[in-house]
Structures are given as C-alpha cells and as structure tokens.
Amino acid sequence: MAVLQTVVRRGAYYDSVTLLKVQLALRDMDGIEEAGVVMATPHNQQILADNGLLTPEARDAGPDDLVVVVRAVDEARAAEALGRLDELLARRVESSGVSTYRPKTLRSALRTQPGTNLALISVPGRYAAGLARECLDAGLSVFLFSDNVPLDQEIDLKRQAAEKGLLVMGPDCGTALVGGVGLGFANVVRRGPVGVVAASGTGLQEVSVLLHRYGTGVSHGLGTGGRDLSDAVGGASFRAALAALAADPGTEIIVLISKPPSPQVAAAVLADARAAGKPVVVHFLGEQRRGRQDNLHFAATLRETAAVAAALAGSRQAPERIQAGDVPQFRFAPGQRYLRGLYSGGTLCYEAVALLASRLGHPWTNTPLDAAYKMDGLGPSREDTLLDLGDDAFTVGRLHPMMDPEPRARRLVQEASDPETAVILLDVVLGYGAHADPASVLAPAVAEARSLARREGRDLAVVVSICGTDEDPQPAAAQAEALARAGALVQWSHEQAVLTALAVLEQAGRPVRLEEAAGAGEAGEAALPAGSGSGQAQAPQAFVQAMNGKIVAVNAGVGTFAEALAAQGVPVVDMDWRPPAAGDDRLRSLLDRLR
C-alpha cells in the first residue's frame, strides 16, 4: 500500500522554476508514484488535494512555507527520496556562470558586487514592492517581473524612481532589452537603431524579432508593465522610457507599443513623441489607425509596426507580403467550423482577437475587445475561442506556459477531441527564460491531435507562429522543422499565422475576409488627440547612464533569469531571498516602520 511522507520548511522561499525541477526529479526516482513541491498557498494546497497529496502537515502550512509531499511504494523509498531534498534544492545548472554564493540581503549582495545598477525581482507580489523600494533606495533601476503588486504601491515606486532618475520596468513586466542584454523573456536580436517602449511583453518580442528578420536591429527595448498607461499610473514608466530613448544617441527610430491606453495618457504620450525629435512608430493594439502626421507613423499590426520601423531605419530587406498564401486542402467533416487559439503570449492573443473581429467576427476570449465576448477559459471552449494561457487564472501555482508547455499541450489534444474544431492556432515564443525545447513537448501533441481527428474521420489544421531567431537558446529553424514534421503549418509572423488560419477556415465554409492589410500611409493622415498639458516627461538620467554603460545586476526570485544574464556575459549576483520576518505580516509591518 502506498505511503505519504511530508516535509515542511517554515519561511523557506523557492522560486517556481526551482520547485518544478525538484518535483520532476522526485517523480523520476525509483518507487515514487507522485510528488508535490510547492509553496503552501491556498491554491497550491488545492493542487495537492486534487492529486491526493494534501496531508495534515501540508494543510497546516502557510503561504511562505515550502511543502514537499511524496507518495511512495513504501516508507523506505519515501524516506530515501526526501533525504535527497537538500541536494535537489541546492542543485544549480552546471556552467551557468552564476556564483554559488547567494547573499541573503540586498546590502550583502551590493557589497559582494560593487557597481550594481539593475535589479531583477520576481518574488511573490506581496513582497515585491518592499524589495523594489529597497533597490531604488540603493540607486538601482528595477525590472519588476512580479505580478499581483497593489496599484498604490506601483504608483509609489514609480514616483520614487522618477525622483532618483531611475526606471521601474513593471510590475508584471515580462521582457526588456537594455544595452543588448535580454531581461526576463527576451530574444537574441542584433543591435541596431530602433528603440522600443512596450507595455506588452510578447509585443516587444514579436517586433524585435521581426526587426531582426527585416535586417535591422534594436538599441534598447524597455518594458513598462501592462497597467502603466492607465489613468491611475499615468504612463509614468512609459513616458520616462520614451524620454530615455529620445535622449539616446544610439536610437534613431522609436517604436511605441501598448494595448489600448487611457485616452488622457495616450494624449500625453503622443505629445512627448512629437517632441522627441526622431521618427516614432506608434501601435496601440486593437486600433486600426494608419498614416503619418509630422514625425509620427501609425501602424495597425505588430508586423506592420516592425516593417515601418525597418523601412525608416533604411533596411533594404523587404518584409514579406501579408496574404493568406497557398494552404493545403483539408477535408473537414460536417460541423467542423471553428477556430481554437491557445496562446502563451497575451499580446499575441489580443492581436489575434482584433484580426479575427475585423475579418470573421468576435471570438470568445479572456482578452476581449468587447466585454460581451469575455470568458475565463477554465471551462470548455465554444465556437471560435482564443485563450491567453499565460493569464493569472491559469498560472496561479503553475509556471507560465512559455516556461512549461505541458499544460498547453494537453489542452491542444483536448481541443482536437471536439468535433467542431477545424483549426488550432498556437504561438511558440522562444528566447531567454523560455522552455529549453518547446517543440519537444508541442510537436508530439500536434501529431497526437491530428491523429485523434483522423481516427474519428476528421481532418485538423494546426497553425503555429514562431517568435524567435536562430541565435536564441532554442534556434528558431530547428523548432520550426520539428513542428512542421508533426504536421503543423509554421509561419514566421503572427499576423501571417492568423491569416493562414482564416484561409483554412474558408475551406470549412466560413465567410472570411482575407484582403491584405493596407500599408503605412495608405489610409491618409491620422488624427491626434489633444495634449493633456502635463508637460514633457524627463529622461531618467541614472538609468540612461546604466543602459549606455555596462549592466551589472542583482537577481531575486527566478534563478533562471540570473543564469540567462550570466550566459550573456553580465555580472550578476543571485540572492538567496527569503520572506522578511519569515512571512509574519505583523512583524514585517513593525520592521518597515522601524526602517
């Protein structure tokens, strides 16, 4: 009879990537039937319960406690597995380049590495602002990957950063390129004259990859977090980042990317852009604005944004024509009519929603243009459905799908089992921070999904967009080849992938408009909203100095981010961060007041 054994470590924080690696290692041990390795948040305790692993000790643990539960064939095997826990937790990637010394405090980290000018923070949201504040006090700009940071704390952090000439990228910022260094999820692209400010992580990745493909490159790509262009935050980081690029001699063209901003903040951003003294390409997702006014160039898609910027940069490599092109003939069964999109990139999902809405009709989605079509996605899909599987509802207690493609692979096969599904649309986003070989997980799922449909007398199309370069840790060409061998239709821009999926849907009898997107300027001049009168934003001088010098970093949270920096030759100290006051909120509040 199987036995359960539990280890609880009070106040012992580990990032989700480390915990997943330990969990997988325990599961692979002889005699271990199942293992759970989690921080004991209520959501993770429910996951343990769902897997038959919620022991009394695990139930009594708190959200800042590490819980490890194994189900083994006998007591000896369970004890043997748990006896290796410390070894597994301490294991680092060989030759990662990150020092094995991990200071527990920021003060110790800065003594270890003088000259540090940037902090990467990916600790739980309830602690992230406190640590970010400490970093700003020490003169460090902050890449704040953490989500669930309270809005008032975000506002306060960005006010503090502005006072010190620093920049806060985030919270919930997934991507940045600073002086050629990729932070978080970032692709390996050549340096060049185009600077990007983005309130959308995969939007920044898609545009930077396309700029690389179109023969030019990126000076800096500065993420801001998705709430930055709200009325409450006022575009504090977006406008400061724009000012930094305007002041940067290595940036000749500026690109601005965001989901629809607040109208008042958009007016202030566009006023800053007009005063930048450089060509500025503007893309607010979901808007169909095109054309030029003064130094501003409006684009309606991410692909068009990159194409316009590349042309302004003098690239002689012509972007591909955006059209449906030739697609294989599929034999769909009666009733096969619908598209299912399973995305790891929220911005790409949002763009797909916009492209479908104008050509086919509104899909059901958790990233809606129209609130009437909003769904949480946790239940079954219906009709045309596009889901951002990186949304918080899917990632609480789990890794982001860019890091762990297994849940998306399972959902792909689930969607294929629906007799109404004709086309499945996927994005594969490569680069630092992402899974080492996503095709190794997704390609078998593509093959299984298509085989399942064939067994039931149906055909199935799987269309994949690749966001990556051959210089990425996962070379894009090899990923594309593996997916194509499994039967996927692989496309090299997201817009092209959506149009290909729509062309396939025509074969299922759906009325689809497939006309080529108009080029920049073909729709005439774009009207600009009136300025807000808030004054032009100032460049954060300390950050400008850092981004044009040498990045020296400290990392707190996801260890793979430190490993990615070391792989790029960046000096980095990886902190052994623990919740302050062992997670005791009352004691932590007292300590904060003492400071």
WOURTA-V972450 format. One record per residue. RES is the residue in three letters. OMEGA is omega in radians with two decimals (999 if undefined). Layout:
RES | OMEGA
RES | OMEGA
//
This chain:
MET | -3.10
ALA | 3.12
VAL | 3.06
LEU | 2.99
GLN | -3.01
THR | 2.95
VAL | 3.06
VAL | 3.06
ARG | -3.09
ARG | 3.07
GLY | -3.11
ALA | -3.09
TYR | 2.97
TYR | -3.12
ASP | -3.00
SER | 3.13
VAL | 3.10
THR | -3.11
LEU | 3.12
LEU | -3.14
LYS | 3.13
VAL | 3.14
GLN | 3.14
LEU | 3.12
ALA | 3.11
LEU | -3.14
ARG | -3.10
ASP | -3.09
MET | -3.13
ASP | 3.08
GLY | 3.13
ILE | -3.13
GLU | -3.12
GLU | 3.11
ALA | 3.03
GLY | -3.14
VAL | -2.97
VAL | 2.80
MET | -2.90
ALA | 2.98
THR | 3.12
PRO | 3.14
HIS | -3.13
ASN | 3.05
GLN | 3.09
GLN | 3.08
ILE | 3.07
LEU | 3.14
ALA | -3.13
ASP | -3.13
ASN | 3.10
GLY | -3.06
LEU | -3.08
LEU | 3.09
THR | 3.09
PRO | 3.13
GLU | 3.12
ALA | -3.13
ARG | -3.09
ASP | -3.11
ALA | 3.14
GLY | -3.03
PRO | 3.11
ASP | 3.14
ASP | 3.03
LEU | 3.11
VAL | 3.08
VAL | 3.13
VAL | 3.05
VAL | 2.97
ARG | -3.01
ALA | -3.12
VAL | 3.10
ASP | -3.09
GLU | -3.08
ALA | -3.14
ARG | 3.11
ALA | -3.13
ALA | 3.13
GLU | 3.14
ALA | -3.12
LEU | 3.09
GLY | 3.12
ARG | -3.03
LEU | -3.10
ASP | 3.10
GLU | -3.11
LEU | 3.13
LEU | -3.09
ALA | -3.05
ARG | 3.10
ARG | 3.07
VAL | -3.14
GLU | 3.12
SER | 3.14
SER | -3.12
GLY | 3.13
VAL | 3.14
SER | 3.09
THR | 3.05
TYR | -3.08
ARG | -3.13
PRO | -3.08
LYS | -3.12
THR | 3.09
LEU | -3.14
ARG | 3.12
SER | 3.14
ALA | -3.11
LEU | 3.03
ARG | 3.14
THR | -3.02
GLN | 3.08
PRO | 3.13
GLY | 3.11
THR | -3.10
ASN | -3.11
LEU | 3.08
ALA | 2.99
LEU | -3.06
ILE | 3.11
SER | 3.10
VAL | 3.13
PRO | -3.01
GLY | -3.08
ARG | 3.09
TYR | -2.94
ALA | -3.08
ALA | 3.12
GLY | 3.12
LEU | 3.11
ALA | 3.11
ARG | 3.11
GLU | 3.13
CYS | 3.10
LEU | 3.10
ASP | -3.14
ALA | 3.09
GLY | -3.14
LEU | 2.89
SER | -2.95
VAL | 2.91
PHE | -2.98
LEU | -3.13
PHE | -3.06
SER | 3.01
ASP | -3.12
ASN | 3.01
VAL | -3.12
PRO | -3.06
LEU | -3.11
ASP | 3.10
GLN | 3.06
GLU | -3.14
ILE | -3.11
ASP | 3.13
LEU | -3.09
LYS | 3.02
ARG | 3.14
GLN | 3.13
ALA | -3.13
ALA | 3.14
GLU | -3.06
LYS | -3.10
GLY | -3.12
LEU | 3.14
LEU | 2.98
VAL | 3.08
MET | -3.06
GLY | 0.08
PRO | -3.11
ASP | 3.08
CYS | -3.05
GLY | -2.94
THR | 2.95
ALA | 3.02
LEU | -3.09
VAL | -3.13
GLY | 3.14
GLY | 3.14
VAL | 3.12
GLY | 3.10
LEU | 3.13
GLY | 3.05
PHE | -3.13
ALA | 3.14
ASN | 3.08
VAL | -3.13
VAL | -3.11
ARG | 3.00
ARG | -3.13
GLY | -2.96
PRO | -3.03
VAL | 3.04
GLY | -3.05
VAL | 2.94
VAL | -3.02
ALA | 2.98
ALA | -3.12
SER | -3.02
GLY | -3.11
THR | 2.99
GLY | 3.08
LEU | -3.14
GLN | -3.12
GLU | -3.11
VAL | -3.13
SER | 3.10
VAL | 3.13
LEU | 3.05
LEU | 3.09
HIS | -3.11
ARG | -3.12
TYR | 2.98
GLY | 3.08
THR | -3.07
GLY | -2.99
VAL | 3.04
SER | 3.09
HIS | 3.02
GLY | -2.97
LEU | 3.06
GLY | -3.07
THR | -2.99
GLY | -2.98
GLY | -3.11
ARG | -2.94
ASP | -3.09
LEU | 3.01
SER | 3.09
ASP | -3.05
ALA | -3.09
VAL | 3.01
GLY | 3.14
GLY | -3.02
ALA | -3.12
SER | -3.12
PHE | -3.11
ARG | 3.09
ALA | 3.12
ALA | 3.07
LEU | 3.12
ALA | 3.11
ALA | 3.12
LEU | 3.09
ALA | -3.13
ALA | -3.03
ASP | -3.11
PRO | 3.13
GLY | 3.12
THR | -3.12
GLU | 3.13
ILE | -3.14
ILE | 3.07
VAL | 3.10
LEU | -3.11
ILE | 3.08
SER | 2.82
LYS | -3.02
PRO | -3.14
PRO | 2.95
SER | 3.14
PRO | -3.13
GLN | 3.13
VAL | 3.10
ALA | 3.14
ALA | 3.13
ALA | 3.12
VAL | -3.11
LEU | 3.06
ALA | 3.07
ASP | -3.11
ALA | -3.14
ARG | -3.12
ALA | -3.02
ALA | -3.13
GLY | 3.14
LYS | 3.01
PRO | -3.14
VAL | 3.09
VAL | -3.03
VAL | 3.04
HIS | 2.99
PHE | -3.01
LEU | 3.14
GLY | 3.09
GLU | 3.14
GLN | -3.11
ARG | 3.04
ARG | 3.04
GLY | -3.07
ARG | 2.97
GLN | -3.06
ASP | -3.11
ASN | -3.10
LEU | 3.12
HIS | -3.09
PHE | 3.14
ALA | -3.00
ALA | 3.11
THR | 3.10
LEU | 3.13
ARG | 3.13
GLU | 3.09
THR | 3.13
ALA | -3.12
ALA | 3.13
VAL | -3.13
ALA | 3.13
ALA | 3.11
ALA | 3.11
LEU | 3.13
ALA | 3.10
GLY | 3.13
SER | 3.12
ARG | -3.13
GLN | -3.04
ALA | 3.03
PRO | 3.14
GLU | 3.02
ARG | -3.13
ILE | 3.12
GLN | -3.06
ALA | 3.13
GLY | 3.12
ASP | 3.05
VAL | 3.11
PRO | 3.07
GLN | 3.13
PHE | 3.10
ARG | -3.11
PHE | 3.09
ALA | 3.05
PRO | -3.13
GLY | 3.06
GLN | -3.00
ARG | -2.82
TYR | 3.14
LEU | 3.05
ARG | 3.13
GLY | -3.12
LEU | -2.95
TYR | 2.92
SER | -3.12
GLY | -3.10
GLY | 3.13
THR | 3.13
LEU | 3.07
CYS | -3.14
TYR | 3.11
GLU | 3.12
ALA | 3.09
VAL | -3.13
ALA | -3.14
LEU | 3.11
LEU | -3.09
ALA | -3.09
SER | -3.06
ARG | -3.03
LEU | -3.03
GLY | -3.04
HIS | 3.00
PRO | 2.95
TRP | -3.03
THR | 2.98
ASN | 3.02
THR | -2.94
PRO | 2.85
LEU | -3.10
ASP | -3.06
ALA | 3.13
ALA | -3.11
TYR | -3.12
LYS | 3.01
MET | -3.12
ASP | 3.06
GLY | -3.11
LEU | 3.08
GLY | -3.12
PRO | 3.06
SER | 3.04
ARG | -3.11
GLU | 3.07
ASP | -3.09
THR | 3.05
LEU | -3.06
LEU | 2.94
ASP | -3.10
LEU | 3.01
GLY | 3.10
ASP | -3.09
ASP | -3.11
ALA | -3.12
PHE | -2.99
THR | 3.10
VAL | -3.13
GLY | -3.13
ARG | 3.06
LEU | 3.04
HIS | -3.10
PRO | 3.02
MET | 3.14
MET | -3.09
ASP | -3.09
PRO | -3.07
GLU | -3.13
PRO | 3.12
ARG | 3.10
ALA | 3.12
ARG | -3.14
ARG | 3.10
LEU | -3.14
VAL | 3.09
GLN | 3.13
GLU | 3.14
ALA | -3.14
SER | 3.10
ASP | -3.08
PRO | 3.10
GLU | -3.09
THR | 3.07
ALA | -3.05
VAL | 3.00
ILE | -3.08
LEU | -3.13
LEU | 2.88
ASP | 3.02
VAL | -3.06
VAL | -3.06
LEU | 3.05
GLY | 3.09
TYR | 3.11
GLY | -3.11
ALA | 3.11
HIS | -3.05
ALA | -3.11
ASP | -3.07
PRO | -3.14
ALA | 3.13
SER | 3.10
VAL | -3.03
LEU | -3.11
ALA | 3.07
PRO | 3.11
ALA | 3.07
VAL | -3.14
ALA | 3.13
GLU | -3.12
ALA | -3.13
ARG | 3.10
SER | 3.12
LEU | 3.14
ALA | -3.13
ARG | 3.13
ARG | -3.13
GLU | 3.08
GLY | 3.14
ARG | 2.95
ASP | 3.13
LEU | 3.07
ALA | 3.04
VAL | -3.11
VAL | -3.06
VAL | 2.97
SER | 3.13
ILE | 3.02
CYS | -3.10
GLY | 3.12
THR | 3.10
ASP | 3.07
GLU | 3.12
ASP | 3.08
PRO | 3.04
GLN | -3.05
PRO | -2.99
ALA | -3.09
ALA | 3.13
ALA | 3.08
GLN | -3.13
ALA | -3.11
GLU | -3.14
ALA | 3.13
LEU | 3.12
ALA | 3.10
ARG | 3.12
ALA | 3.09
GLY | 3.13
ALA | 2.99
LEU | -3.00
VAL | 3.13
GLN | -3.03
TRP | 2.90
SER | -3.10
HIS | 3.14
GLU | 3.12
GLN | 3.12
ALA | 3.14
VAL | 3.13
LEU | 3.07
THR | 3.10
ALA | 3.12
LEU | 3.10
ALA | 3.08
VAL | 3.13
LEU | 3.06
GLU | 3.12
GLN | 3.09
ALA | 3.08
GLY | 3.13
ARG | 3.08
PRO | -3.03
VAL | 3.00
ARG | -3.05
LEU | -3.08
GLU | -3.13
GLU | 3.10
ALA | 3.12
ALA | 3.14
GLY | -3.13
ALA | 3.09
GLY | -3.05
GLU | -3.13
ALA | 3.12
GLY | -3.08
GLU | -3.14
ALA | 3.10
ALA | 3.13
LEU | 3.05
PRO | 3.12
ALA | 3.13
GLY | -3.07
SER | -3.13
GLY | -3.07
SER | -3.12
GLY | -3.10
GLN | 3.13
ALA | 3.14
GLN | 3.10
ALA | 3.08
PRO | -2.91
GLN | 3.14
ALA | 3.10
PHE | 3.11
VAL | 3.12
GLN | -3.14
ALA | -3.05
MET | 3.09
ASN | 3.06
GLY | 3.13
LYS | 3.11
ILE | 3.05
VAL | -2.84
ALA | 2.92
VAL | -3.08
ASN | 3.05
ALA | 3.14
GLY | -3.03
VAL | -3.06
GLY | -3.13
THR | 3.06
PHE | 3.08
ALA | 3.13
GLU | 3.11
ALA | 3.10
LEU | 3.13
ALA | 3.12
ALA | 3.11
GLN | 3.11
GLY | -3.12
VAL | 3.02
PRO | -3.07
VAL | 3.00
VAL | 3.14
ASP | -3.09
MET | 2.98
ASP | -3.01
TRP | 3.04
ARG | 3.11
PRO | 3.13
PRO | -3.14
ALA | 3.12
ALA | 3.09
GLY | 3.14
ASP | -3.05
ASP | -3.11
ARG | 3.13
LEU | 3.11
ARG | 3.11
SER | 3.11
LEU | 3.14
LEU | 3.12
ASP | -3.14
ARG | 3.12
LEU | 3.12
ARG | 999
//
